[in-house]
Amino acid sequence: MKDKENLYMDKAINKFNNNDFKGAIDELNKVIEINPQNDVAYYKRGKIKRKLGDFAGAINDYIKVLEINPDDKAAKTSIQIIQSILNRKNLDIYANTNTDEIDMT
């Protein structure tokens, strides 16, 4: 099984390097199906989801990494980065406080 796991991981990396992000996620899903404790696959999938703007999916993958490996600093940092991005985006919603300029029609 480890050979198949490594094969799918290699395919995922190759697809990622060729900007085939959906294909890379598909390959990482296969790795996770074979070995649900593969924290590297969850981390890589989380990175791709973050790149694609799927912040909730990325955080879920990073949380799974931390369930498997609670000391994983990269996953902790990645969650903090996403939270920072989301906080900034939420602040942008309130950036225009001049209600005279907002068209409510």
Contacts in CASP RR format, 6 or more apart in sequence:
PFRMAT RR
TARGET T0000
AUTHOR 0000-0000-0000
METHOD contacts of the structure
MODEL  1
MKDKENLYMDKAINKFNNNDFKGAIDELNKVIEINPQNDVAYYKRGKIKR
KLGDFAGAINDYIKVLEINPDDKAAKTSIQIIQSILNRKNLDIYANTNTD
EIDMT
1 34 0 8 1.000
1 35 0 8 1.000
4 30 0 8 1.000
4 34 0 8 1.000
5 31 0 8 1.000
5 34 0 8 1.000
5 35 0 8 1.000
5 38 0 8 1.000
8 27 0 8 1.000
8 28 0 8 1.000
8 30 0 8 1.000
8 31 0 8 1.000
8 34 0 8 1.000
9 27 0 8 1.000
9 28 0 8 1.000
9 31 0 8 1.000
9 40 0 8 1.000
9 41 0 8 1.000
11 27 0 8 1.000
12 23 0 8 1.000
12 24 0 8 1.000
12 25 0 8 1.000
12 27 0 8 1.000
12 28 0 8 1.000
12 31 0 8 1.000
12 41 0 8 1.000
12 44 0 8 1.000
13 24 0 8 1.000
13 44 0 8 1.000
15 21 0 8 1.000
15 23 0 8 1.000
15 24 0 8 1.000
15 27 0 8 1.000
16 24 0 8 1.000
16 44 0 8 1.000
16 48 0 8 1.000
21 48 0 8 1.000
21 51 0 8 1.000
21 52 0 8 1.000
24 44 0 8 1.000
24 48 0 8 1.000
25 45 0 8 1.000
25 48 0 8 1.000
25 49 0 8 1.000
28 41 0 8 1.000
28 44 0 8 1.000
28 45 0 8 1.000
28 48 0 8 1.000
29 45 0 8 1.000
31 38 0 8 1.000
31 41 0 8 1.000
32 38 0 8 1.000
32 41 0 8 1.000
32 42 0 8 1.000
32 45 0 8 1.000
35 41 0 8 1.000
37 68 0 8 1.000
39 64 0 8 1.000
39 65 0 8 1.000
39 68 0 8 1.000
39 69 0 8 1.000
39 72 0 8 1.000
39 75 0 8 1.000
42 61 0 8 1.000
42 62 0 8 1.000
42 64 0 8 1.000
42 65 0 8 1.000
42 68 0 8 1.000
43 61 0 8 1.000
43 62 0 8 1.000
43 65 0 8 1.000
43 72 0 8 1.000
43 74 0 8 1.000
43 75 0 8 1.000
43 78 0 8 1.000
45 61 0 8 1.000
46 57 0 8 1.000
46 58 0 8 1.000
46 61 0 8 1.000
46 62 0 8 1.000
46 78 0 8 1.000
47 58 0 8 1.000
47 78 0 8 1.000
49 55 0 8 1.000
49 57 0 8 1.000
49 58 0 8 1.000
49 61 0 8 1.000
50 58 0 8 1.000
50 78 0 8 1.000
50 81 0 8 1.000
50 82 0 8 1.000
55 82 0 8 1.000
55 85 0 8 1.000
55 86 0 8 1.000
58 78 0 8 1.000
58 82 0 8 1.000
59 79 0 8 1.000
59 82 0 8 1.000
62 75 0 8 1.000
62 76 0 8 1.000
62 78 0 8 1.000
62 79 0 8 1.000
62 82 0 8 1.000
63 75 0 8 1.000
63 79 0 8 1.000
65 72 0 8 1.000
65 75 0 8 1.000
66 72 0 8 1.000
66 75 0 8 1.000
66 76 0 8 1.000
69 75 0 8 1.000
96 102 0 8 1.000
END
